[in-house]
Amino acid sequence: MDSPSRNILIMPAKRKLILLFKYCLLSLFFVLPLTASANFDFNTNCLKAYQLIFDLKINAAKQLIASEKTAHPNNSIVPLLENYADYFYLITTESKLDFDRLKNEKSSRLDQISDDDNKSPYYLYAQAEINLQWALLRSRYGEYFAAAREIKRANSLLQENSKKFPGFHLNGKGLGLINVFLGNLPDGVLKSTLSTFGVKGDVQKGLAMLDKLAQNLPRSAFEPFYEEVVFYYAYVLSDVIHSPDAYAKTMKYTARISDSSLLKAYLQAYVCARNGHNEEAIAILSKRPAGDGYQVFPYLELLMGTAKLNKLDYSSANNFKRFLQLNKGVNYIKDANLHLSWVALLNGDTGAYRGYVAKVKNTGYTYAEKDKQAVNEAGAPAPEPALLKARLLFDGGYYPKALELLSEENADAYKSIKDKVEYSYRMGRIYDALDKDDIALQHYQNAVTNGKNLKYYYAATSALNMGKIYARKKNDGKAKTYFSQAINMKNHEYENSIETQAKDGLRKLGN
């Protein structure tokens, strides 16, 4: 993707699924000593509810959870499942009102669990999961201090549980996520607060934990939790560390998940769209499971619209408008209107373009990074149509088409320095993606030289990408130079994200 920012959808991010479980596996699961004790009973009813949550059939899951609560009021798996249901409801609806209402349930759920059998491996694990889920939700709305406390609490609980129950593999799921997330966290309130708590992460350690789980859970008694592990793993690969393996690993590990899972469709389409597999993203979204039983998920319309616009299909406007009609939450309103402004501009309708730009400025919220960037772009001069088309085609993975389009352009013909720098940056990105490093480096250098004092991200990202190219070429000296240059550029878009990636590049070089 063109934007180096993260969409903490975990989905945000932070993108958690489930299969039908074979009877023999379930039987094995229930006789193992590390499964539930009397009041932590992950029975058939609870497993089915868990599965439905990961299919995004949340209402049906809630009905089963309510039934279990009535039949077994002391079963402390119930408050954990209730939290799962709320978590996925909130990340699909983006409702700040419901977030403010439902976060009050956290304490009572933890109270029920903490009063239960502390000899069960689920005793500390369930408390850690609830804390971690609310930390991820709070980070979406700027509640960083509370999120930091919950991450610290979750980390401590899982560390303790790992010592008490080293064979309880689920500990690695939360610990893996925490390590990657914290190890790659950009400078800011959340990172500084966690530092004061003494909580740090290790990206490689966390990735190893998640990869090991993804490979081994299908062959273990913990298979029912496989889809949740894959959800977190795909999220960190694509959104947190921007791994070149994100697409291949996501498609590999999601292949065994049932096609009845709407969350599977989301996860695959999201990772495809972010990693240059645009046609595949559109195909997956077109065939996604549908029906009244599924949770309403407006973001999928925004995702489809974005994928269609990346191939310059202007019927994408219908998807953006449908998203705005269905959306009852606070996120991506500005982003949707920005995309609608681009459709209008590329259609030559300057009046509609100005109208949508006004909506970007005057409607919606700025909790999400995408919406913050939409405000920045709405405040900038209208993009040059050819540069915008090249940007969209690049994001979709249509590199030869993007190159053909820009090859007909001339940087000297652009009037503004912004457009001249963007042209160099776009050409650098395209040649980089086509593995033509030497030509890419020339264009990146032009962007750095002419754009290093601008507020736009083109120069800093160009320096970052030059560092990556030289690192691949084993030219550590030049790689360090350009990673450092990216870090030293300040007061531009995506500053934290670019700086974090550059610091990670230096770390891998041994600095």
VMD Tcl script that draws the C-alpha trace (Angstrom):
set ca {
  {0.00 0.00 0.00}
  {1.07 3.56 -0.60}
  {0.34 4.64 2.94}
  {2.88 3.50 5.53}
  {0.36 3.99 8.35}
  {-1.36 1.23 10.27}
  {-5.00 0.47 10.37}
  {-5.28 -0.81 13.94}
  {-8.43 -2.65 13.02}
  {-6.89 -5.61 14.67}
  {-8.76 -5.71 13.56}
  {-7.87 -3.17 13.85}
  {-5.59 -4.83 14.40}
  {-5.90 -5.71 14.97}
  {-8.01 -8.95 11.27}
  {-10.28 -14.15 14.30}
  {-12.17 -17.01 12.71}
  {-13.25 -20.78 13.43}
  {-13.87 -24.23 11.94}
  {-16.42 -26.89 12.73}
  {-14.70 -29.26 15.11}
  {-14.62 -32.98 14.55}
  {-16.10 -35.10 17.29}
  {-12.88 -37.02 17.88}
  {-10.92 -33.81 18.40}
  {-13.51 -32.47 20.80}
  {-13.40 -35.68 22.77}
  {-9.65 -35.46 22.99}
  {-9.90 -31.80 24.00}
  {-12.18 -32.51 26.93}
  {-10.17 -35.30 28.53}
  {-6.87 -33.43 28.65}
  {-5.80 -32.31 32.14}
  {-5.13 -28.75 30.98}
  {-8.69 -28.09 29.91}
  {-11.37 -26.59 32.09}
  {-11.93 -27.42 35.71}
  {-15.44 -27.47 37.16}
  {-16.11 -23.75 36.78}
  {-14.02 -23.17 33.66}
  {-15.96 -25.45 31.38}
  {-15.20 -24.87 27.69}
  {-17.95 -27.32 26.82}
  {-19.57 -28.04 23.46}
  {-22.03 -25.16 23.87}
  {-19.23 -22.70 24.64}
  {-17.07 -23.92 21.77}
  {-19.98 -23.50 19.37}
  {-20.54 -19.93 20.62}
  {-16.83 -19.24 20.20}
  {-16.99 -20.60 16.66}
  {-19.99 -18.42 15.80}
  {-18.19 -15.32 17.06}
  {-15.34 -16.00 14.64}
  {-17.78 -16.59 11.81}
  {-19.16 -13.13 12.75}
  {-22.53 -14.61 13.63}
  {-22.50 -12.65 16.84}
  {-26.23 -12.60 17.63}
  {-26.42 -16.40 17.41}
  {-23.34 -16.63 19.60}
  {-24.91 -14.36 22.20}
  {-27.98 -16.58 22.31}
  {-25.84 -19.63 23.05}
  {-23.87 -17.72 25.66}
  {-27.11 -16.62 27.36}
  {-28.31 -20.22 27.33}
  {-25.07 -21.40 28.90}
  {-25.28 -18.66 31.50}
  {-28.74 -19.84 32.50}
  {-27.81 -23.51 32.56}
  {-24.43 -23.05 34.28}
  {-24.32 -19.63 35.99}
  {-20.97 -20.38 37.63}
  {-19.17 -21.28 34.40}
  {-16.45 -18.63 34.17}
  {-15.88 -19.26 30.48}
  {-19.14 -17.33 29.97}
  {-17.77 -13.85 30.88}
  {-14.78 -14.51 28.59}
  {-17.11 -15.36 25.70}
  {-19.26 -12.32 26.46}
  {-16.15 -10.19 26.12}
  {-15.23 -11.82 22.81}
  {-18.70 -11.07 21.49}
  {-18.48 -7.43 22.55}
  {-14.98 -7.10 21.10}
  {-15.99 -8.24 17.64}
  {-19.21 -6.32 17.76}
  {-17.29 -3.12 18.47}
  {-14.62 -3.60 15.84}
  {-17.23 -4.30 13.15}
  {-19.59 -1.47 14.10}
  {-16.95 1.15 15.04}
  {-19.53 2.52 17.51}
  {-18.01 4.88 20.06}
  {-21.33 5.05 21.93}
  {-21.43 1.28 22.35}
  {-17.76 1.26 23.28}
  {-18.43 3.74 26.09}
  {-21.41 1.67 27.23}
  {-19.88 -1.80 27.04}
  {-16.52 -1.04 28.63}
  {-18.32 -0.85 31.96}
  {-18.88 -4.64 31.72}
  {-15.19 -5.38 32.05}
  {-14.98 -5.17 35.85}
  {-17.90 -7.49 36.60}
  {-16.55 -10.10 34.19}
  {-13.12 -10.00 35.78}
  {-14.69 -10.20 39.23}
  {-16.52 -13.42 38.36}
  {-13.37 -15.00 36.95}
  {-11.12 -13.89 39.81}
  {-13.48 -15.53 42.32}
  {-13.11 -18.88 40.58}
  {-10.67 -21.79 40.67}
  {-7.12 -20.47 40.51}
  {-5.83 -23.96 39.78}
  {-7.26 -23.85 36.25}
  {-5.06 -22.69 33.34}
  {-8.02 -20.58 32.24}
  {-8.03 -18.60 35.50}
  {-5.21 -16.20 34.60}
  {-5.59 -16.68 30.85}
  {-9.21 -15.46 30.75}
  {-8.37 -12.37 32.80}
  {-5.43 -11.61 30.49}
  {-7.60 -11.97 27.37}
  {-10.23 -9.56 28.66}
  {-7.59 -6.99 29.58}
  {-5.86 -7.33 26.23}
  {-9.06 -7.00 24.21}
  {-10.05 -3.81 26.01}
  {-6.53 -2.43 25.61}
  {-6.79 -2.91 21.85}
  {-10.20 -1.25 21.80}
  {-9.09 1.68 23.96}
  {-6.10 2.36 21.75}
  {-8.55 3.06 18.91}
  {-10.07 5.94 20.84}
  {-7.02 7.55 22.40}
  {-7.41 6.04 25.90}
  {-3.71 5.26 25.98}
  {-3.02 5.33 29.71}
  {-5.82 2.85 30.46}
  {-4.72 0.72 27.49}
  {-1.14 0.69 28.77}
  {-2.25 -0.50 32.19}
  {-4.33 -3.27 30.63}
  {-1.46 -4.41 28.40}
  {0.85 -4.48 31.43}
  {-1.75 -6.48 33.35}
  {-2.32 -8.93 30.49}
  {1.41 -9.42 30.03}
  {1.97 -10.12 33.72}
  {-0.93 -12.59 33.89}
  {0.24 -14.50 30.82}
  {3.84 -14.61 32.05}
  {2.67 -16.04 35.36}
  {0.37 -18.52 33.64}
  {3.22 -19.71 31.42}
  {5.25 -20.56 34.51}
  {2.34 -22.36 36.20}
  {1.13 -24.15 33.06}
  {3.99 -24.39 30.53}
  {1.99 -26.84 28.40}
  {-0.96 -24.47 28.00}
  {-0.21 -23.31 24.47}
  {-2.77 -20.49 24.42}
  {-0.46 -18.35 26.55}
  {1.68 -17.87 23.45}
  {-1.12 -16.19 21.53}
  {-1.39 -13.14 23.75}
  {2.32 -13.03 24.56}
  {3.18 -13.23 20.87}
  {0.86 -10.37 20.01}
  {2.08 -8.22 22.91}
  {5.74 -8.77 21.99}
  {5.26 -7.83 18.33}
  {2.95 -4.92 19.07}
  {5.16 -3.37 21.74}
  {8.40 -4.17 19.97}
  {7.27 -2.18 16.94}
  {5.31 0.56 18.70}
  {6.02 4.08 17.38}
  {7.05 6.82 19.77}
  {4.06 8.36 21.48}
  {1.90 8.37 24.58}
  {1.25 4.63 24.63}
  {4.90 3.68 24.22}
  {6.14 6.17 26.80}
  {3.50 5.06 29.30}
  {4.37 1.40 28.84}
  {8.05 2.26 29.28}
  {7.30 3.76 32.68}
  {5.59 0.47 33.55}
  {8.68 -1.44 32.49}
  {6.90 -3.28 29.67}
  {8.84 -3.86 26.46}
  {8.41 -6.10 23.46}
  {10.55 -8.25 21.20}
  {9.29 -8.42 17.61}
  {11.21 -11.53 16.55}
  {10.28 -13.40 19.72}
  {6.62 -12.56 19.25}
  {6.60 -13.56 15.58}
  {8.24 -16.87 16.42}
  {5.58 -17.58 19.04}
  {2.71 -16.83 16.68}
  {4.27 -18.75 13.79}
  {4.85 -21.79 15.99}
  {1.23 -21.73 17.13}
  {-0.11 -21.34 13.59}
  {1.89 -24.37 12.50}
  {1.27 -26.60 15.49}
  {-2.24 -25.94 16.76}
  {-3.98 -27.93 13.99}
  {-2.12 -31.01 15.22}
  {-2.93 -30.41 18.88}
  {-5.85 -30.53 21.26}
  {-5.97 -26.73 21.05}
  {-7.06 -26.77 17.40}
  {-10.32 -24.89 18.13}
  {-8.26 -21.76 18.82}
  {-6.37 -21.92 15.53}
  {-8.39 -19.25 13.73}
  {-7.87 -16.70 16.47}
  {-4.12 -17.24 16.32}
  {-4.19 -16.81 12.53}
  {-6.19 -13.61 12.89}
  {-3.60 -12.03 15.16}
  {-0.67 -13.38 13.15}
  {-1.99 -12.03 9.85}
  {-2.67 -8.68 11.49}
  {0.85 -8.20 12.80}
  {2.44 -9.41 9.54}
  {0.45 -7.01 7.38}
  {-0.23 -4.01 9.60}
  {2.44 -3.93 12.28}
  {5.70 -5.09 10.69}
  {4.70 -4.75 6.99}
  {6.21 -8.15 6.23}
  {6.77 -9.14 2.58}
  {5.49 -12.57 3.63}
  {2.14 -11.23 4.85}
  {0.17 -12.29 1.78}
  {1.71 -15.76 1.36}
  {1.44 -16.68 5.03}
  {-2.08 -15.31 5.44}
  {-3.40 -17.23 2.44}
  {-1.58 -20.37 3.59}
  {-2.89 -20.33 7.13}
  {-6.44 -19.22 6.33}
  {-6.91 -21.90 3.64}
  {-8.12 -24.50 6.15}
  {-10.73 -22.18 7.69}
  {-14.35 -22.71 6.69}
  {-15.68 -20.49 3.91}
  {-18.71 -19.82 6.12}
  {-16.57 -17.43 8.14}
  {-17.15 -13.81 7.20}
  {-14.08 -12.93 9.22}
  {-12.01 -15.21 6.98}
  {-13.28 -13.31 3.93}
  {-12.42 -10.00 5.58}
  {-8.96 -11.13 6.62}
  {-8.02 -12.53 3.22}
  {-9.43 -9.57 1.29}
  {-7.80 -7.03 3.58}
  {-4.35 -8.61 3.32}
  {-4.73 -9.09 -0.44}
  {-5.70 -5.43 -0.90}
  {-2.80 -4.20 1.22}
  {-0.23 -6.34 -0.57}
  {-0.89 -5.75 -4.25}
  {-3.31 -8.63 -4.91}
  {-6.21 -6.39 -5.82}
  {-8.13 -8.66 -8.19}
  {-8.06 -11.42 -5.61}
  {-9.38 -9.04 -2.95}
  {-12.30 -8.07 -5.19}
  {-13.08 -11.72 -5.97}
  {-13.06 -12.68 -2.28}
  {-15.31 -9.78 -1.30}
  {-17.69 -10.54 -4.16}
  {-18.12 -14.11 -2.91}
  {-18.15 -13.34 0.80}
  {-20.80 -15.14 2.86}
  {-23.95 -13.10 3.43}
  {-27.27 -13.35 5.21}
  {-29.21 -12.07 8.17}
  {-27.24 -14.26 10.55}
  {-24.01 -12.34 9.99}
  {-22.91 -9.25 11.85}
  {-23.36 -6.05 9.83}
  {-19.85 -5.10 8.71}
  {-19.90 -1.78 6.81}
  {-16.11 -1.64 6.50}
  {-16.26 -4.36 3.85}
  {-18.02 -1.90 1.52}
  {-15.21 0.59 2.07}
  {-12.67 -2.14 1.41}
  {-14.44 -3.17 -1.80}
  {-14.70 0.44 -2.94}
  {-11.00 1.00 -2.32}
  {-10.05 -2.14 -4.24}
  {-12.25 -1.19 -7.18}
  {-10.93 2.36 -7.28}
  {-7.39 0.98 -7.28}
  {-8.15 -0.45 -10.71}
  {-9.73 2.89 -11.71}
  {-13.25 1.45 -11.60}
  {-15.34 4.52 -10.81}
  {-18.41 2.47 -9.92}
  {-16.53 2.22 -6.62}
  {-18.42 5.37 -5.66}
  {-21.46 3.16 -5.01}
  {-19.50 1.16 -2.44}
  {-18.25 4.26 -0.65}
  {-21.78 5.66 -0.51}
  {-23.12 2.32 0.76}
  {-20.51 2.34 3.49}
  {-21.60 5.80 4.60}
  {-25.25 4.68 4.60}
  {-24.60 1.50 6.64}
  {-21.98 2.92 8.97}
  {-23.18 3.80 12.46}
  {-19.71 4.28 13.89}
  {-17.14 7.05 14.04}
  {-14.26 5.76 11.92}
  {-13.49 6.04 8.18}
  {-16.16 8.63 7.40}
  {-13.55 11.14 6.32}
  {-11.63 8.46 4.45}
  {-14.73 7.42 2.48}
  {-15.47 11.02 1.52}
  {-11.86 11.50 0.43}
  {-12.19 8.53 -1.91}
  {-15.45 9.94 -3.25}
  {-13.65 13.22 -3.92}
  {-11.06 11.34 -5.95}
  {-13.73 9.62 -8.04}
  {-15.31 13.01 -8.75}
  {-11.95 14.55 -9.65}
  {-11.04 11.72 -12.01}
  {-14.47 12.03 -13.61}
  {-13.81 15.72 -14.21}
  {-16.51 16.90 -11.81}
  {-14.68 19.63 -9.91}
  {-17.85 20.82 -8.18}
  {-18.51 17.40 -6.65}
  {-14.82 17.16 -5.79}
  {-14.98 20.36 -3.74}
  {-18.19 19.18 -2.07}
  {-16.64 15.92 -0.89}
  {-13.47 17.70 0.25}
  {-15.70 19.94 2.40}
  {-17.26 16.80 3.91}
  {-13.82 15.43 4.72}
  {-13.13 18.61 6.66}
  {-16.52 19.00 8.33}
  {-17.89 15.49 8.99}
  {-16.59 12.47 10.83}
  {-13.87 12.07 13.44}
  {-10.10 11.68 13.59}
  {-9.56 8.67 15.85}
  {-8.25 6.51 12.98}
  {-4.99 7.25 11.18}
  {-6.78 6.98 7.83}
  {-9.12 9.78 8.86}
  {-6.27 11.96 10.10}
  {-4.53 11.53 6.77}
  {-7.78 12.30 4.92}
  {-7.88 15.68 6.68}
  {-4.27 16.34 5.64}
  {-5.03 15.51 2.03}
  {-8.20 17.59 2.00}
  {-6.16 20.57 3.15}
  {-3.62 20.15 0.36}
  {-4.02 21.28 -3.26}
  {-6.06 18.98 -5.48}
  {-3.93 16.04 -6.65}
  {-2.74 15.92 -10.23}
  {-4.98 13.32 -11.97}
  {-2.08 11.38 -13.50}
  {-0.25 11.17 -10.17}
  {-3.45 10.12 -8.42}
  {-4.10 7.41 -10.99}
  {-0.55 6.14 -10.63}
  {-0.92 6.09 -6.86}
  {-4.12 4.07 -7.07}
  {-2.76 1.64 -9.64}
  {0.35 1.11 -7.53}
  {-1.73 0.38 -4.44}
  {-3.61 -2.24 -6.43}
  {-0.41 -3.91 -7.61}
  {-0.84 -2.82 -11.23}
  {2.79 -1.76 -11.55}
  {3.25 -1.94 -15.35}
  {0.09 0.12 -15.89}
  {1.24 2.71 -13.37}
  {4.65 2.90 -15.07}
  {3.09 3.25 -18.51}
  {0.91 6.10 -17.28}
  {3.72 8.06 -15.63}
  {6.15 7.41 -18.47}
  {3.95 9.70 -20.52}
  {4.37 12.44 -17.91}
  {7.24 14.86 -17.34}
  {8.16 16.05 -13.85}
  {9.30 19.42 -15.23}
  {5.79 20.04 -16.55}
  {4.34 20.14 -13.04}
  {4.02 23.59 -11.55}
  {4.27 22.85 -7.83}
  {7.28 21.43 -6.02}
  {4.90 19.01 -4.27}
  {3.90 17.44 -7.58}
  {7.49 17.29 -8.83}
  {8.56 15.48 -5.67}
  {5.56 13.18 -5.76}
  {6.35 12.24 -9.36}
  {9.87 11.17 -8.35}
  {8.53 9.28 -5.35}
  {5.88 7.45 -7.39}
  {8.39 6.48 -10.07}
  {10.73 5.24 -7.35}
  {8.01 3.10 -5.80}
  {7.03 1.59 -9.15}
  {10.58 0.70 -10.21}
  {11.23 -0.60 -6.69}
  {8.23 -2.93 -6.98}
  {9.47 -4.07 -10.41}
  {12.87 -4.93 -8.89}
  {14.70 -2.31 -10.93}
  {16.71 -1.05 -7.99}
  {19.14 1.27 -9.74}
  {16.43 3.28 -11.47}
  {14.35 3.28 -8.28}
  {17.27 4.70 -6.32}
  {17.68 7.57 -8.79}
  {14.04 8.60 -8.46}
  {14.06 8.17 -4.67}
  {17.15 10.37 -4.44}
  {15.41 13.09 -6.44}
  {12.48 12.93 -4.04}
  {14.78 13.17 -1.01}
  {16.82 16.04 -2.42}
  {13.85 18.15 -3.46}
  {11.32 17.19 -0.80}
  {13.21 16.85 2.47}
  {11.87 20.16 3.79}
  {8.23 19.60 2.77}
  {5.50 18.39 5.12}
  {4.61 15.50 2.82}
  {5.82 11.94 3.39}
  {7.41 11.45 -0.04}
  {11.01 12.32 0.91}
  {11.09 10.45 4.22}
  {9.54 7.34 2.72}
  {11.95 7.53 -0.20}
  {14.89 7.60 2.23}
  {13.39 4.68 4.14}
  {12.98 2.65 0.95}
  {16.53 3.49 -0.15}
  {17.71 2.09 3.15}
  {15.74 -1.09 2.51}
  {17.20 -1.48 -0.97}
  {20.76 -1.04 0.25}
  {20.08 -3.46 3.12}
  {18.97 -6.06 0.57}
  {22.17 -5.38 -1.39}
  {24.22 -5.95 1.81}
  {25.55 -2.40 1.58}
  {25.20 -1.73 5.29}
  {26.95 1.63 5.20}
  {24.54 3.21 2.76}
  {21.58 1.45 4.37}
  {22.46 3.04 7.71}
  {22.87 6.43 6.06}
  {19.41 6.42 4.52}
  {17.64 4.87 7.49}
  {19.19 7.61 9.63}
  {18.16 10.24 7.11}
  {14.56 9.01 7.26}
  {14.65 9.24 11.06}
  {16.11 12.74 11.03}
  {13.38 14.18 8.81}
  {10.74 15.72 11.05}
  {7.31 17.36 10.87}
  {5.92 15.37 7.97}
  {3.05 12.95 7.41}
  {3.37 9.44 8.88}
  {6.42 10.56 10.86}
  {6.03 8.00 13.65}
  {5.41 5.07 11.32}
  {8.33 5.91 9.01}
  {10.67 6.50 11.94}
  {9.66 3.19 13.54}
  {10.36 1.28 10.33}
  {13.72 3.04 9.87}
  {14.75 2.23 13.45}
  {13.77 -1.39 12.86}
  {15.96 -1.34 9.74}
  {18.91 -0.08 11.78}
  {18.25 -2.70 14.44}
  {18.40 -5.47 11.88}
  {21.74 -4.12 10.71}
  {23.04 -4.44 14.25}
  {22.56 -0.88 15.49}
}
mol new
graphics top color blue
foreach p $ca { graphics top sphere $p radius 0.5 }
foreach p [lrange $ca 0 end-1] q [lrange $ca 1 end] { graphics top cylinder $p $q radius 0.2 }
display resetview
